[in-house]
Amino acid sequence: MTRESSPGGAGSRAANSEYLQKRQLKQGAAGWILLASLGVSYVISGDFAGWNLGIGTGGFGGMLIATVLMAVMYSAMVLSLAELSSSLPTAGGGYSFARRALGPWGGYITGTAILLEYAIAPAAIAIFIGGYVDSLVGLDGPLVYAAFYIVFVGIHLWGAGEALRIMMGITALAVIALVVFILAMLPHFDAARLFDMPVSDAVGASSFLPEGYLGIWSAIPFAMWLFLAIEGVPLAAEESREPGRDMPRGIIAAMALLLLFAICMLLLAPGGAGAQAMSTSAAPLVDALQAVYGEGSAAAAFVNVVGLFGLIASFFSIIFGYSRQVFALSRAGYLPRTLSVTNRRRAPTLALVVPGVIGFLLSLTGQGDLMITMAVFGATISYAMMMLSHLLLRTREPALARPFRTPGGRFTSALALGLAVIAFLSTFVVSLVAALWAGVFYAIMLAWFGFYSRHHLVAQAPEEEFDAIESAESELG
């Protein structure tokens, strides 16, 4: 390899054909239905556990307001990402968009934030899986976490097409469990049960907001859990059949279904079993059904068994997401380049294994709420950066091919950007410790880039090539 300077002034290396040949994903593995399934799969665990902790911090009213705000943010962001992913279809997802709009630093800041979210979220889900397995067979802890990491990282090593099809089947089972829960709880809904939590002496406290106005802020990270990680759909762009058509269809269809499920979970679980009972439950859907139908009810047993697939679906798909983010950053030289080498089935081996080991170690803390807050810290930074990228690309590159255009244009992405900043600030309200730990990890990763990897970027990685072509065209113009 020869050393050359990149358009942005940072050092880069020209990649020979052998380098890129060892770093290729399987193209054409996913159509829009599979991408929609991937979007639902990323998020669906949030319907089974985690979101209900927001009732404990903000009461039903606080959680309701927080959920509405986050539903608006994610809907606006999904419409913006539909445009970006159809215009710039690479495995880097949000990192690729920010790289194009904001240069190497912007790309790395965004990619690292997504990586923080995607490396930590599976640890939280593993902890919640332990809670469901414990209620089924009385087994929880490190052995359960390790078993799930080993099995599902192994399936991903088998190949993308196979993994995505298995994921689609698991997601279908999880959706069936949610439908059974909804139908079983509808006849037992009582609005009075939504407001059974004791009222505190906080400012603005009432039966609707038992923890006052601050409770709304505290509930935001848990409201995000109902939608968190849907932004990972663009990470599959290089493996989709027709990105310009399939990416927008897939991510928008997934968001529509997730909005429906969020409304149902938020109303029916506390509306059937009571908000106070749901505020601390490790398996809220199962506990809600047991409260209504009794301990040995068929509905509760079914949702407990099949509901485990909801947690598995998100665990499985986020492993896919973090591996593609690590792959893209590594292929371009932002992370150690060995992490992007793919096996004979076009799966990035170390990009799957290394974050998996880190996630397993984090799961040993057993603190799912702490993990949620840390994941949200990274997610909200990436959301703000991606929406800023949408705004800048609309302004600077009006002629960029856009097979899908965001309804509302810059207003839509500006709305998502503002709400992302609010969500970021909420992590400090919920847990200063979690936010600081996430900040330490983030600072270490930024130092790595500042002192080393920005001088060793790979010029012929897709994201770097896009930038080189754009700069050359600019100079010619």
C-alpha positions in Angstrom: 0.0 0.0 0.0 1.1 3.5 -0.7 0.5 6.5 1.5 -1.4 9.5 0.1 -3.3 12.4 1.5 -7.0 12.4 1.7 -9.2 15.3 0.4 -9.8 16.4 4.0 -6.1 16.5 4.8 -6.0 13.5 7.0 -3.6 10.7 6.1 -5.0 7.8 4.2 -3.9 4.6 2.5 -4.8 3.3 -0.9 -6.4 -0.1 -0.6 -5.4 -2.8 -3.2 -8.1 -5.1 -4.6 -7.1 -7.9 -2.2 -7.7 -5.7 0.8 -11.3 -5.0 -0.3 -11.9 -8.5 -1.5 -11.4 -9.8 2.0 -13.9 -7.2 3.3 -17.1 -7.9 1.3 -20.6 -8.5 2.5 -23.2 -10.7 0.8 -25.1 -8.5 -1.6 -28.8 -9.1 -2.5 -29.6 -10.9 0.7 -32.5 -8.7 1.8 -35.6 -7.3 0.1 -37.9 -4.6 1.7 -40.0 -7.1 3.7 -36.9 -8.6 5.3 -35.6 -5.1 6.0 -39.0 -4.2 7.7 -38.7 -7.4 9.7 -35.1 -6.4 10.7 -36.4 -3.0 11.8 -39.1 -4.5 14.0 -36.6 -7.1 15.3 -34.2 -4.5 16.4 -36.8 -2.9 18.6 -39.3 -5.5 19.6 -37.6 -6.5 22.9 -38.5 -3.0 24.1 -42.2 -4.1 24.1 -41.5 -7.0 26.4 -39.3 -5.4 29.0 -37.5 -2.2 30.0 -40.1 0.4 28.9 -42.2 -0.2 32.0 -39.3 1.2 34.2 -40.3 4.6 32.9 -43.6 4.3 34.8 -41.5 4.0 38.0 -39.6 7.2 37.3 -42.4 9.3 35.8 -45.7 7.6 36.5 -48.2 6.8 33.7 -48.6 10.5 32.8 -44.8 11.1 32.6 -44.3 8.0 30.6 -47.2 8.9 28.3 -45.8 12.4 27.5 -42.3 11.0 27.1 -43.5 8.3 24.7 -45.4 10.8 22.6 -42.3 13.0 22.3 -40.1 10.1 21.4 -42.7 8.7 18.9 -42.5 12.1 17.1 -38.7 12.1 17.2 -38.4 8.6 15.8 -41.0 9.1 13.1 -39.3 12.3 11.9 -35.9 10.6 12.1 -37.1 7.5 10.2 -38.4 9.7 7.3 -35.1 11.4 7.2 -33.1 8.2 7.3 -35.3 6.8 4.5 -33.9 9.5 2.2 -30.3 9.2 3.4 -30.2 5.5 3.1 -31.6 5.5 -0.4 -29.1 8.1 -1.4 -26.0 6.7 0.3 -26.5 2.9 0.6 -23.4 1.6 2.4 -22.9 -0.7 5.4 -21.8 2.3 7.6 -25.4 3.6 7.9 -25.4 6.8 10.1 -21.6 7.0 10.0 -21.6 7.1 6.2 -24.2 9.9 6.1 -22.2 12.0 8.6 -18.9 11.2 6.8 -20.4 12.7 3.6 -21.8 15.8 5.3 -19.3 16.5 8.1 -16.0 14.9 7.1 -13.9 12.2 8.9 -14.4 13.7 12.4 -18.2 13.9 12.0 -18.3 10.4 10.6 -16.3 8.9 13.4 -18.2 10.8 16.1 -21.5 9.4 14.7 -20.2 5.9 14.1 -18.7 5.6 17.6 -22.0 6.8 19.1 -23.9 4.1 17.2 -21.3 1.6 18.2 -21.7 2.6 21.9 -25.5 2.1 21.6 -25.3 -1.2 19.7 -22.5 -2.7 21.9 -24.4 -2.0 25.1 -28.0 -2.6 24.1 -27.5 -6.4 23.7 -26.1 -6.5 27.3 -29.3 -4.9 28.6 -31.4 -7.3 26.5 -29.3 -10.3 27.8 -30.2 -9.2 31.4 -33.9 -9.1 30.5 -33.7 -12.5 28.8 -32.3 -13.8 32.0 -35.4 -12.5 33.8 -37.7 -14.3 31.4 -35.7 -17.5 31.5 -35.7 -17.4 35.3 -39.5 -17.1 35.3 -39.6 -20.2 33.0 -37.0 -22.6 34.4 -35.5 -20.8 37.4 -32.1 -20.2 35.8 -30.5 -16.8 35.4 -27.1 -15.1 35.4 -23.8 -15.5 33.5 -24.5 -18.9 32.1 -27.7 -17.7 30.5 -26.0 -14.6 29.1 -23.0 -16.5 27.8 -25.2 -19.2 26.1 -27.2 -16.6 24.2 -24.1 -14.7 23.0 -22.4 -17.9 21.9 -25.4 -19.3 20.0 -26.4 -16.1 18.2 -23.0 -14.8 17.3 -22.4 -18.3 15.9 -25.5 -18.1 13.7 -24.3 -14.7 12.3 -21.0 -16.2 11.5 -22.9 -18.8 9.4 -23.9 -16.0 6.9 -26.0 -12.9 6.5 -28.8 -14.4 4.4 -29.3 -17.4 6.7 -29.1 -15.2 9.8 -31.7 -12.7 8.5 -34.1 -15.4 7.5 -33.9 -17.0 11.0 -34.3 -13.5 12.5 -37.5 -13.0 10.5 -39.0 -16.3 11.8 -38.1 -15.3 15.4 -39.6 -11.9 14.9 -42.8 -13.4 13.6 -43.2 -15.5 16.8 -42.6 -12.4 18.9 -45.3 -10.4 17.0 -47.7 -13.3 17.6 -47.0 -13.1 21.3 -47.7 -9.4 21.3 -51.0 -9.9 19.4 -52.1 -12.6 22.0 -51.2 -10.2 24.8 -53.2 -7.3 23.2 -56.3 -9.5 22.6 -56.2 -11.0 26.1 -55.8 -7.7 27.9 -58.3 -5.6 26.0 -61.4 -6.8 27.9 -59.7 -6.0 31.2 -58.6 -2.5 30.6 -59.6 0.0 33.3 -58.3 3.6 32.9 -58.4 4.1 36.7 -55.5 1.5 37.1 -53.2 3.8 35.1 -53.2 6.3 38.0 -52.7 4.1 41.1 -49.2 5.2 42.0 -48.6 7.3 45.1 -48.2 11.0 44.5 -44.8 12.5 45.6 -44.2 16.0 46.8 -42.2 16.9 43.6 -43.0 20.1 41.7 -46.1 19.6 39.6 -47.0 16.3 41.2 -50.5 14.9 40.6 -52.2 11.6 40.1 -51.4 12.0 36.4 -47.7 13.0 37.1 -46.9 11.4 40.4 -43.3 12.3 40.1 -44.0 15.9 38.9 -42.6 17.5 35.8 -39.1 16.1 36.4 -40.7 12.6 36.0 -41.3 13.3 32.3 -37.5 13.9 31.8 -36.7 10.8 33.7 -39.0 8.6 31.6 -37.6 9.7 28.2 -34.8 7.0 28.0 -37.3 4.3 28.8 -39.8 5.7 26.3 -37.0 5.4 23.7 -36.7 1.7 24.5 -40.0 1.3 22.6 -38.2 2.5 19.4 -34.5 2.3 20.1 -32.3 0.8 17.3 -34.7 1.1 14.4 -32.1 3.4 13.0 -30.0 0.3 12.4 -32.0 -0.7 9.2 -29.6 1.3 6.9 -26.7 -0.8 8.2 -28.0 -3.5 5.9 -27.9 -1.3 2.8 -25.0 -3.1 1.1 -26.8 -6.4 1.6 -30.2 -5.2 0.2 -31.4 -5.9 -3.3 -32.5 -2.4 -4.4 -31.5 0.1 -1.7 -33.2 3.1 -3.4 -36.5 1.4 -3.2 -36.2 -1.2 -0.4 -34.6 0.9 2.3 -37.4 3.5 2.6 -40.1 0.9 2.3 -38.6 -1.3 4.9 -37.8 1.3 7.6 -41.1 3.1 7.3 -43.2 -0.1 7.5 -41.2 -1.1 10.6 -41.8 2.2 12.3 -45.6 2.1 11.6 -45.9 -1.3 13.3 -43.7 -0.3 16.2 -45.9 2.8 16.9 -49.0 0.5 17.1 -47.3 -1.8 19.5 -46.0 1.0 21.7 -49.5 2.4 22.1 -50.9 -1.0 23.0 -48.2 -1.9 25.6 -48.3 1.5 27.3 -52.1 1.4 27.8 -52.9 -2.3 28.2 -50.2 -3.5 30.7 -50.7 -0.8 33.4 -54.4 -0.5 32.5 -54.9 -4.2 33.3 -52.6 -4.8 36.2 -52.0 -1.3 37.5 -49.2 1.2 36.9 -47.6 0.5 40.3 -47.3 -3.2 39.7 -45.8 -2.6 36.2 -43.3 0.0 37.4 -40.8 -2.6 38.8 -41.7 -5.7 36.8 -38.9 -7.7 35.1 -41.4 -9.4 32.8 -44.3 -6.9 32.6 -46.4 -8.6 30.0 -46.3 -11.9 31.8 -47.0 -10.3 35.2 -49.9 -8.3 33.7 -51.5 -11.4 32.3 -51.0 -13.3 35.6 -52.6 -10.4 37.5 -55.7 -10.7 35.3 -56.0 -14.4 34.6 -54.0 -16.0 37.5 -50.6 -17.6 37.9 -51.3 -20.7 35.8 -53.2 -19.1 33.0 -52.6 -20.3 29.4 -52.2 -16.8 28.1 -49.5 -15.9 30.6 -47.7 -19.2 29.9 -47.8 -18.7 26.2 -46.6 -15.1 26.3 -43.8 -16.1 28.7 -42.5 -18.8 26.4 -43.1 -17.2 23.0 -42.4 -13.7 24.5 -38.9 -14.8 25.1 -38.5 -14.7 21.3 -39.2 -11.0 21.3 -36.1 -10.4 23.5 -34.1 -12.9 21.4 -35.2 -11.1 18.1 -33.7 -7.8 19.3 -30.7 -9.4 20.8 -30.1 -11.3 17.5 -30.6 -8.3 15.2 -28.6 -5.8 17.2 -25.7 -8.3 17.0 -26.1 -7.9 13.2 -26.2 -4.1 13.6 -23.0 -3.7 15.7 -21.1 -6.1 13.5 -21.9 -4.0 10.4 -21.0 -0.8 12.1 -17.7 -2.2 13.3 -17.1 -3.6 9.8 -17.6 -0.3 8.1 -15.5 1.7 10.5 -12.7 -0.9 10.4 -12.8 -1.2 6.6 -12.2 2.5 6.3 -9.4 2.5 8.9 -11.2 4.2 11.7 -10.9 1.1 13.8 -8.2 -1.6 13.6 -8.5 -3.1 10.1 -8.4 -6.7 11.2 -12.0 -6.2 12.5 -13.4 -6.0 9.0 -12.0 -9.2 7.5 -14.9 -11.5 6.4 -15.0 -15.3 6.4 -15.8 -17.4 3.4 -19.5 -16.9 4.0 -19.0 -13.1 3.9 -19.6 -12.6 7.6 -17.2 -10.2 9.5 -15.8 -12.6 12.1 -14.0 -10.3 14.6 -16.6 -7.6 14.2 -19.1 -10.1 15.5 -17.0 -11.7 18.2 -15.1 -8.7 19.9 -18.2 -6.5 20.7 -19.9 -9.7 21.8 -17.3 -10.4 24.4 -17.5 -6.8 25.6 -21.3 -7.0 25.8 -21.2 -10.2 27.8 -18.8 -8.7 30.3 -21.2 -5.7 30.7 -24.2 -8.0 31.2 -22.5 -9.4 34.3 -23.4 -6.2 36.1 -27.0 -7.3 36.0 -28.1 -3.6 35.8 -30.4 -3.5 32.9 -31.6 0.1 33.7 -28.0 1.3 33.7 -27.3 -0.3 30.4 -30.4 1.3 28.9 -29.3 4.8 29.9 -25.8 4.2 28.5 -27.2 2.9 25.2 -29.5 6.0 25.0 -26.5 8.3 25.6 -24.8 7.0 22.5 -28.0 6.7 20.5 -29.0 10.4 21.0 -25.6 11.7 19.9 -25.9 9.7 16.7 -29.4 10.9 16.1 -28.4 14.5 16.4 -25.5 14.0 14.1 -27.5 12.1 11.5 -30.2 14.8 11.4 -27.6 17.5 11.1 -26.2 15.5 8.2 -29.6 15.5 6.5 -29.9 19.3 6.9 -26.4 19.9 5.5 -26.8 17.5 2.6 -30.1 19.1 1.6 -28.4 22.5 1.6 -25.0 21.6 0.1 -25.9 18.9 -2.3 -29.4 19.6 -3.7 -28.5 17.6 -6.9 -27.7 14.4 -4.9 -29.7 11.5 -6.2 -32.6 11.0 -3.8 -34.9 8.0 -4.8 -37.0 8.9 -1.7 -37.4 12.5 -0.4 -38.3 13.2 3.2 -41.8 14.6 3.6 -41.4 18.1 5.2 -37.8 18.2 4.2 -35.5 20.1 6.5 -38.3 20.9 9.0 -38.7 17.2 9.6 -35.0 16.5 10.4 -34.7 19.7 12.4 -37.6 18.6 14.6 -35.9 15.2 15.2 -32.6 17.0 15.9 -34.2 19.2 18.6 -35.9 16.3 20.3 -32.6 14.2 20.2 -30.9 17.0 22.1 -33.6 16.9 24.8 -33.3 13.1 25.0 -29.6 13.3 25.4 -29.9 15.7 28.3 -32.4 13.3 29.9 -29.7 10.6 30.4 -28.0 12.9 33.0 -31.4 13.2 34.8 -32.0 9.5 35.0 -28.4 8.4 36.0 -25.5 10.7 36.1 -23.2 7.6 36.8 -24.4 5.9 33.6 -24.0 9.0 31.5 -20.5 9.6 32.9 -19.4 6.0 32.2 -20.7 6.3 28.6 -18.8 9.6 28.3 -15.6 8.0 29.4 -15.9 5.2 26.8 -16.7 7.9 24.2 -13.7 10.0 25.2 -11.4 7.0 24.9 -12.7 6.2 21.4 -12.3 9.8 20.2 -8.8 9.9 21.5 -8.0 6.8 19.5 -9.2 8.6 16.4 -7.5 11.9 17.1 -4.1 10.5 17.9 -3.9 7.5 15.5 -6.6 6.2 13.2 -7.4 9.5 11.4 -3.8 9.3 10.0 -4.4 5.7 8.7 -7.7 5.9 6.8 -8.3 3.7 3.7 -8.8 5.8 0.7 -10.7 3.2 -1.3 -13.3 2.3 1.3 -16.7 3.3 0.0 -17.3 6.2 2.4 -13.8 7.6 1.7 -14.2 7.1 -2.1 -17.5 9.1 -2.0 -15.7 12.0 -0.4 -12.8 11.9 -2.9 -15.2 11.9 -5.8 -17.2 14.8 -4.4 -14.0 16.8 -3.7 -12.7 16.1 -7.3 -16.0 17.2 -8.8 -16.0 20.3 -6.7 -12.5 21.2 -7.9 -13.5 20.6 -11.5 -16.6 22.7 -11.1 
